[in-house]
Amino acid sequence: MKWTIFATTFSVVLSLSGAGLADTIKLKLGHTGAPTHHYQTISQQFADTVNERTGGAIEIQVFPADQLGKQLEAVEGTMVGTQDIFLVSDTVLSNWIPDMGILNLPFLFSSLDDVHKVLEGPVGDKLEAKMKGSGAVVIGWWMGGLRNVTNNEQPIMKPEDLEGVKIRVPEGEVFVETFKAMGANPVVISFGELYSALQLGTADAQENPPAHILTKKFYEVQAYTSKTAHIYLGSPLIMNEDKLNSIPEEHRKVLLDTATEMAALHLKMVNDLEAEQWAELERLGNKINDVDTAPFKAALAPVIDQFKQKLDAEIIEEIQTTLAN
């Protein structure tokens, strides 16, 4: 009799436990950064905070280093629903939503604080609205960084130093046109293939924030880093819209509020890390030089005018006005 009672009780516990597990919403979040990159840090912090605030109802597993696919594939997957959440670059997203390329216009931003100010205001709302009908939504404007040119030949001190240089750029038209305007030969190569492309000479140069130069060890195959800070590349966190809408409202609100909250935390994280990253690159033997950006800005001003004809000129001008005040 006791065994029967124990067996019945055990089966009820198992049943309840199984029901609890079945009710847990499991999501996958992918990004392109190395496991040591701040993308991993902020993504894991987001996952842990959402899990805690929903009492374990939402579990987010984080996959770094393109484990869920290269960025183009991952964005498409997030739009059609084969992926849940992806921390993408705005330039890759611009292949579907061209106006996302506005954020990559040369010298539009002079600091990450400027970027945060713009994206947490009306401009961010307008760019989010551009996603309508794509199958995905932006749930957070997380930080990327201002990009700097690396190569093996010489410090880049003026635009003419890039003449004829075969430089890798990410998948976005603004990048291609920016480097063409300085006489370089831009080559589009996915981020995951960049190290080997530099090693094999498929590209002679590349440009990235210090976090990527350090964590992806580009300093091993690039002797010089010039602090051009020519383009901002950001990291919108996108999520499949149907997946988001399938989450119960109370948990969905926690997810969205936490994604927004992480933007300010990520800004501070990236700002705090950059001084350390530059120092570490120097310690590793990378030759780093400051740059007078005025000649670069003059050479690239026509690129902004060019894209005012192709992209939403009102948003471009709104950003310029916001940052001028």
N, C-alpha and C positions, 0 to 999 in steps of 0.2 A: 504493500500500500504506500509506504514511504517513497519507494522507488518511482511509483506512478506519479505521486505528487511532485517529486523532484523533476522527473522527466517533463511533466506538463509545464512546470514553472520555467524550466530551462528553455523549452520550445517557445514560450511566450517572450522571454528575454531576447532570444535570438530573433524572433519575429519583429519585436520593437526595434532592436538594433539594426536589423536589415532595413526597416522602414526609414530609420534615421539616415542611414547611408544613402538610401535611394533618393531622399529629399535633398541631399547635399548637391549644390550646383557646382560642377567642376568646369573650370575654364582654363584655357591655355593662352599665355601671353608670350609672344616672340619678339626678339629684337636682334639687331645686327652687331651690337657691341661685344667685345671680348668679356669673358666671365669676370675680369678685373675692372671693367669699365663702369663708369657711374650710371650707365643705362641699367646695368644689372642691379646696382645698389638701390636705385629709386624704384625699379620694378618690383624687387623683392619687398621693399618697404611698403609699397602699395598693396601687394598681395597679402602681406601679414596684417596690415591695418584693416583691410576689407574683411579678412577672415575673423579678426577679433571683434570688429564692430557689428558683424552679422551673427555673432555667436556661433561661428563655424558653418553657417549656412552656405557661404560661398568660399570655395577653395580655388585659388589661382596658382597654376604651376608656371614658372618662368623658364623660358628656353632662350639662352643667349646664342651669339655667334651664328646666326642664320640656320639654327638647327631645324626650324620649321619651314625652311626654304629661303631663297634669296628674296630681296625686297620686292621686286616686281611680282614674283609669284605669290608672295605673302600678302601683298595688298589686294591682288585679285582674289585670293582665297578669302580674305576678310570681307570683301564686297559680296562674294557669292555664297558665303556661309560655311566654307570648309575650314576656315580658321576663325577663332573667337576675337582675339585682341592682338593688335600689332603696334609696336612703337616704330613708326616709319619716319623716313626723312621727308620733309615737305617737297623737296625736288623730285623724289620718286613719285610722290602723290600727284605732282603736277602733270604727270603723263595721263591721268584720268581727269583731274580737276586743274586745268591750266592756271587758274588764278592763284593757286598755291605757290606758283613760281614767283609771285610778287615778293615773297619773303626773302628770296635769294638775290634780288637785284643788288648790284655791287655798291657797297658803301651806303646802303639805305639806313643801316643801323651802325652805331659806333660802340655800343656796349650791349651786354645781355640784359641789363636793367631796362634799356630802351625797348628791347624786344618784348619783355614781360609787360611793360606799361602798355604797349600797343595791343598785344594779343589778349590781355585781360579786359580790354575795353570794347567799344563798338566794332572795331576792325576784326577782332577775333570772332564776334557774333556773325559778321557778314561773311567771313571766310567759312565758318561752320555751315552757314546756310547754303553755300556753294556745293556742299556734299549731298544735297537733297536728290534722291533718286539713284544714288550710286550703290545703295545697299549697305553702306557703312556710315558711321557718324564719328566726328571728333569728340572724344570725351575728356581730353586734357591737352593743353599746350605745354608740353614739357620741353626742356632745354636741349639744344644742340651746342653750337659754339661758333665763334668767328674763326674763319679758316686762314691758314698760313701755308705758303708755298715751300715745299722741300724739293731738293734736287742734289745731284752728285758733282756738279761742275763748279759752281760759284755762288756766292751770296746774290740774291735777287734784290738789287737796290733801286731799279727804275724799270718801267714797263718794257723798255728796249731789251733788257736782259732776258726777256722771255721769247724774243724773236726766234722762231723756228724750233722752239723746245716742244718736244712731244710730251704733253702733260695729260695725265689721267684726270678725267672729270666724271662725276656721277651722272645718272640718267636724268638729265634735265636740260631743256633748251637754253635757259638763262646762262648756265655754266659754259656751254659750248660757245655762245655768242660773246660772253665776257672775255674768254681767253683768245678768241679770234681777234677781238678788238685790240689786243696787245701783241698780235703777231705770232702767237703760239699756235701749235697744232694740237687741239684738244682731241683726246681719244676716250670714248665712253667705255669704261670697264666696271663691272660690278665690284662692290666693296670687298666681297669675300675672295675675289681673285686678284686683289690689288697687290698684295705682298709679292706673289709669284710674278706678276707682270713687271714689277720694278726689278726683281731679281733677274728676270730673263731679258730685260731691255725692251719689252713691249711698250713700256712708257719710261721716259727719262725722269719725270717729275710727277708730283702729286700735290694736293692741298687738302689740309684737314686741321681741325682743332688739336691742341696739344694732347688731349686725352687719347685720341686715336693714334697719334704719332707714337705715343708711349706704349699704350696697351697692345697695339698691333705690331709693335717693334719695327716700325718703318725706319727708325733711326739706324737699324742694322744695314739697310740697303740705300740710305739717303744720308749724305754727309752734312748737308746744309739745310737749315730751316730759317726762312726769312719771315719776320712777323708782319705780314702784309695786312692781315685782318680784313681782307677784301670782300668777303661774302659771309653772311650768316646762313647757316643751315640748321633748321630746327627739327623738332621731333614731336609732331602731333601723335597722340595716342588715339588710335582708331579702333572701333569695335563694330562687329556685324550688327546691323540695326535690328534684325529679327531676333537675334540672340539676346540683345539688350532688352527688347520689349517682352521677351518671354520670362524675364525674371520678375518675381513678385515686387509690387511697387515699393514696399518699405526697404527691401534689399537693393533694388535698383537705385533708389535715392542715395543710399549709403555708397554704392559703387561710384555714382556720378560725383557726389560731393567730395569723396576721397580723391578721385582722379583730378579734380580741380584744385584741391588743397595741395596735392603733390607738386603742382607747378611752381609755387613759391618756394617750397622746400628744395626742389631740384635746382632752381635758380641760385639759391644760397650755396648749395653743394658744389655746383660747377664753379661759381666765383671763388669759393674757398680753395678748391682743388688746383686751380690753374697755376698759381704762383709755385706751388709744390711741383707740379708737372714740368714747368719750364726748368726749374732747378735740377730736377732729376734727369731730364734730357741732356742738360749741360754736363752733369756729372758722368753721364754715359758716353760723353765725347762728341755729342752732336754740336755742330758749330751754328750758333744762333745769333742772328743780327736784327737790330731794329731797322725800321724803314721809314723814310719820309713819305707819307701816303699821298701828299698833294699831287705829284705827277700821275699817280695811279688814278686818283679821283678824276683828274682832268681827262685822262685817256678814256675813262669808262663812263663819263657823263652821257655820251650819245647812246649807250646801251639802255639806260633808263628811258630816254626819249623814244628809242626804238620799241621798247616793250609797252610804253603807254599807248601805242597804236594797236598792240596785240592783246593786252590784258586789261583788266578793269582800271582805267586811268583814275577814276574817282577814289578808289581805295588807295592807290599809290600816292595820290595827292593828299589824302586824309592822313596817311602815315607821315608824310613830309611835314604837314602842318602840325600834327600832334607833337612831333619831335622838335619842331622849331620853337614851340611855346615853352 
